[in-house]
Amino acid sequence: MHQSLTLGVGPSTSDQPQFLSPSISGATPRFKFLTLATQLIRNTTLMPNPIDRNLLREKIYNATMDYFCYQPMWIVGDIKALRQTMDSLIKFWSAVKEIKNVVAATQTFDTGPSTLPRNSSFWQALDSPSVQGSWLNTYSIRGSNSRSQSLNIPLMTSTGKRSTMVKSRVLLKRRNLILAILRHEVDRLSAWMNPFGAAELSIPGEDNLQAWTNPTQTDRNWQNTVTMAYQSSPHLAFYVYYRFRSNEAVTREFNRLIQTNPVAFIDIPEAAQTFASKEVVEKDSRELYHLLYWRGIPPAMALMYFTRPYSNHPITGQFANKAMQSFKPSDIVQFIPQVVQALRYDKLGFAKDYILTAARSSQVLAHQFLWNIQANTYTDEEGEIKEPEIGSLLEQLHKEILNNLSGAAKKFYEREFSFFKKVTDISGIIRPYPKPERKEQCLKALREVTLEPGVYLPSNPEAVVLGIDYDSGTPMQSAAKAPFLAKFKVQPCGIAEMEALNIQDDQTLAEDLQKFLSSDQSVWQGSIFKVGDDVRQDMLALQIIKFFKDIYDEIGLQLYLVPYRVVATAAGCGVIEVVPDSKSRDQLGKQTQVSLKEYFHSVYGDEDSYPYQEARSNFIRSMAAYSLITYLLQIKDRHNGNIMLDKWGHIIHIDFGFLFESSPGGNLGFEPDLKLTEEMLEIMGGKKSDSYKWFLELCVQGYLAVRPYQEQVVAMVTLMLDTGFPCFRGNTIDELRSRFRMNFSEKDAARAIVEVVESACLNFRTFSYDLIQDVQQNIYYHKKN
């Protein structure tokens, strides 16, 4: 036991191995092992020596606190493993609760022969000159390991006999902290596994945790608890704050600690925002320079420091610049719109400096910046009214980026931009023609476009274009603006390879492209080219959808989202990727005149067949994901022309012209928070079915998974507030934060999102909106006989 447990708490930077994994997948063996160790403490026959028992108790407490020095994690897709983890946590909680903690503060023990190996690091430390002949209230073992290794057992060595005083109050506080944080973890996992509180799904002993109340839960004791956690490990202090941040005493004490000693927290990325809060920046704190040394900040969090008031301070502005320069181009591409908008608040020039530096270091980033600058220089779709605040600055920056291009980089730019200008100009060519003649003219204009070597679709810089389907040119339905669709043969290669490909001489480039053509990894990608339409708001919505998808993919939660790509390339111009193998519900309805369930039967077979069940599973996983997106972003205009169904049964939402504070009909907000109609419910089997229950569980899990990333989403939206998008009307950020409910516990948040879904299910306003769209726009919805 002693050899398997260390006194360290928190992440280690030394080569010393960690015997216990910090991952939640290792929680079950960890807490089973610690439960066994608590039994040894109570058994004086097996462990007669008091100092051994007290040291083991110290190690048990430290090993417990060590587990909570990391961001809370989820167990996904393995209900058995989740139940085992919860069971091990509950049993360990009971074991800790039963440990005798009150021992006379001055009681000493003649240790006698210890059961610890004589060559152990513990006894070697006691024999060191620094501790011989002295009293210590706390003995700390610190080496190159950054983990806190405090032994809170006072030691007396002057008599030659090893003696110990157990500090009962300290042990009691640590015990109560452990009981509280274990209870929080069980509650958190219970909300994930059993959001409806079903008795048959509860774990034996779970009710004991619910009934337990921390006897010392006063503001003063909470402050002392945070301080004690900090003394064990700054990581523990932060994640105690992270879990209990709704408690004002916890928040107040943690803020004091991080402002007093910020160096202790610089390797915790999430702590940066707490340290460099708006209040601290506005007060120009002397300690703010520590922010420059903070590590591991994700791109979305770094963006926040380009907003006001951070952008006006030299330290936070410099930090944002430094953090952004540490990321790879592939990490930055999706955040191009926010970086360009940061120029609005760039009084000290850090955002501009970053853009120029990034454009010099990556040709793809240079192209993406140029397209976005072109899209934001003018406020109108015709490109005639210059943006009053940053229009001139954007023009100047556009020239500087172009002037920095030379040699192969300039040739790459010229090939890329001239090629897609020819493609985009097709919209203008076909616009004067009557609709019946546009198809022929579109095909004619497309055949006149010659493919340039090494180019890529603006929406997909990770794939090289190898060919054009000259028979794919298809004008869309808009009479006035003449958007059209074309298909391109592309092969994924990555941004780094794309850039390496295009700095070669013409012959080598041609040879490499021939190798791509001979491979079988290429696919056909359809894209819609729009002129006279502002697609920047769609970019923002899809950016957040991509952000959510990355979160779900990282934890293995199989919610299905399709963040198809949209790029604004100039004022009122843009490229939109086509969602492959899919049709709108409107199209399907007009073709078949049947309900979704009848359509599923016709395509996938009987309900008992594997294809049908797989399609229904796909439908539910995508419905849960898009229900959350629709609610959190308040996406409106959800008629059946904007809802797609692919050949595998997934629901996919498109066209995000109304979100946040805007909605059709003069911002009436008529539609409910999400769309869940009767025919959608029929595929799930009705409200009493297991499939509907699973749908609600996925909604809960998806919601709990994204809540911790609230501030990163807020940062993405905040930088876009002054664009003039119609979706921003003054209260966007406050309302967005309120929908994440970060002041709620996980259980309360789970109940809240279930209420949102239930209130939207079969909502009369959804039916009414579909009826209005049917009458006004001839958009199909299924009418029951």
Secondary structure, DSSP 8 states (H G I E B T S, - for coil): -TTT--S-BS---SS---SS--SGGGHHHHHHHHHHHHHHHH-TTT---HHHHHHHHHHHHHHHHHHTSS------S-HHHHHHHHHHHHHHHHHHHHS-----TT------S-SS-TTSHHHHHHTSTTTTT-EESSEE--SS--SB-EE---EE-TTSS-EE---HHHHHHHHHHHHHHHHHHHHHHHHHH-TT--GGGS-TTHHHHHH---TT-SHHHHHHHHHHHHHH-HHHHHHHHHHSTTSHHHHHHHHHHHHH-GGGGTT-TTHHHHHT-HHHHHHT-GGGGGGGG-----HHHHHGGGSTTGGGSHHHHHHHHHHHHTS-HHHHGGGHHHHHHGGGG-TTSHHHHHHHHHHHH-HHHHHHHHHHHHHHSBSSTTS-SB-TTTHHHHHHHHHHHHHT--HHHHHHHHHHHHHHHHHHHHHHHHTTS-HHHHHHHHHHHHHT----TT-EETTEEEEEEEEEEEEEEEE-S-TTT--EEEEEEEEE--HHHHHHHHTS-HHHHHHHHHHHHHSS--EEEEEEEEES---HHHHHHHHHHHHHHHHHHHHT---------EEEEETTEEEEE--TTEEEHHHHHHHH-S-HHHHHHHHH-STTSHHHHHHHHHHHHHHHHHHHHHHHTT-----TTSEEEETTS-EEE---SS-TT--HHHH---S-SS-B-HHHHHHHT-TTSHHHHHHHHHHHHHHHHHGGGHHHHHHHHHTTGGG--TT-SS-HHHHHHHHHTTTS-HHHHHHHHHHHHHHHBT-HHHHHHHHHHHHHH--------
